[in-house]
């Protein structure tokens, strides 16, 4: 039987990088979320996300195709229920790299989920990481920092909190949580 693992945290906390490193383990597979935001320069549909229109996303909600969904910084994100059900039938860990609203929905529907909240070392580091992406500018950067403050209020709802200050230590800590070390 598979296990769901949520990796959550503010934008810029390192979720994507951490998940990519965890995925190198053959026992770990990552869920591919659906989003209405446009792809970044280095993203292809079906790899980082399934990119869809708002109308397509709303149809997925109406037809019950999403296990969770939420709006984040003006865009919708969701996890396809079919992929979750398939993952639970297999051995291993199924990573869900999702924001707090969606994570809380999954934790309620699947209480056995292992939930991990990634914390930045501090707000200054978070701001620097977001700025270095070069995809977050001006108002978007400010909005993401405001949202991060709200998300941090929910960290105690997770099974584990891990400060992502040193990437190798962070991944090692999560591997130990999952008994992959």
N, C-alpha and C positions, 0 to 999 in steps of 0.2 A: 504494500500500500504506500502511495506517495504522500509526501508532506508538503504543505504550503509554507513558504517562508516569505514574509513581507520585509522588504528593505525600504524604509521610509526616512524622510528627513527633509529639511529645507532645500530649496533649489540652491545648488552650489556646495552641498555637503559631501558630494562625491559618490552618490548612489550609482550612477551609470558606470563609473570606473571600477568601483568595488564589485558590482555585479559581473562585469566583463571578466574580472580576475577569478571570481568564484565559479563562473561558467566553464573555466578550463578543466574543472573536475568533471569526470564522466558521470558522476552521480547527481549533477546539478544542471537543470535546464531553466531557461528564463522565459517567462510569459512575455508575449508581445502585445502591448496595450494598443488601443485604438485612440486616435486623437483627431481633433479638428484643427490643430495648429499646423502651420506650414512646415515642411521639412527644413532643417538647418542644412547648411552647405554640404555636410558630410553624412547625411542620413538618407537611407533608401527605404522605401515602403517595404514592410515585411521583415526588416531587420531590427531597427530601433522601435518603430511603431508601424501600425497600419494607419495611413493618413486618409481621412475621409472628410466629406463635406458635413456641414452642420445638419443638413437635411438627412443624409445617410445615417448620421449618429442618432438623430431623433427617431428614425425608423428602427434602429437597433434597440433603443430603449423600449419603444412600443411593442416590439415583437419578443421582448424578454431575452435578447441575446447577450446582455451584459450582466455579470455577477455584481458589479459595482460600477458606479460612474460618478463623476464630480466635475465641477467647473473650477478651473485654476487659472488665474491671471487672464481671464477672458476667453479661454479655450476649454473644450470638453475633453475628458480623458476617461477611458473605461477598460475593463477587463472582460474579454469574451468568456462566457460561462462554459461553452463547449470545451475550450482549452483546459479550464480548471478541472472539469469532470474527467477528461482524458488523462490528465496528469495524476489525479488521485488514484487512478486504476493501475498506474505503473509504480515501480520502485524508484526511490530517489527523492530529490528535493526540487520543487517547482518555485522559482523566485518570482515574486511580484514586486517590481520596482514601481511603487505607487505613492501618491501623496496621502496626507493624513485623512482627508474625508473618505477616500476610497478604502484606506486601510481599516478604518473603524467599521465600515460596512462589512468587509471581509471577515474581520475578527468576530463580528456578531454572528454572521452566517456560518462561519467555520471556526468554532472556538478552539480547536486543536492547532490552529495556525501558530507558527513560531514568528513572533514579531520583533523586529530589530529597528530601532530608531538611530540613524546616524546623526551625530552632532558635529558641527564645526568646532574647532578649538575656541573660537571667539567670533564676535560679530565683524570685527575688522578683517579677519581672514576670509570670512564668508563674502563680504563685499568685494575683496580683492579677487577671489575666485570667480565671482560672477562677472566682474569687469574684464578679467582675462579671457573669458569666453569670446568676447567681441560680438556676441549675438544679443547681449543684453545692454541696451543703451538708455540713458536718460530716465524717462518715466517708467519704462519696463524694469530697469534695475531698482529703482525706488520701490515699485510695487512688489517686486520679489522679496526685497528686504522687509517690507511691512508684513507680507504674508508669512515670512520666516518667523517673525516675532510671534504671530498667532499660532503657528505650527508647534513651536517650542513648548507652548502651554500643554500640549497633549503627550509629551514624551513619556510621562509616567503611566500612560495607558498601554505601553508596550512591554513585552517580556524582558527586553534587553535594550540598553542604551550604550552605544559605542562612540567614543570621540574619535573622529577621523583626522588625526593630527599627523600620523605617520602611516602611509598607505599599507606598507607591508605588515605592520603591527595590527592595523584595522582588519585586514583580510585574515590574518592568522587568528585573531580573536573570534571572528565570525565562524571560521572553520572549526574552532574548538567548541563554540556554541552548538554547531550542527554535528559534532562528533566526526568531523572529517579529517581532523589533524592526526 
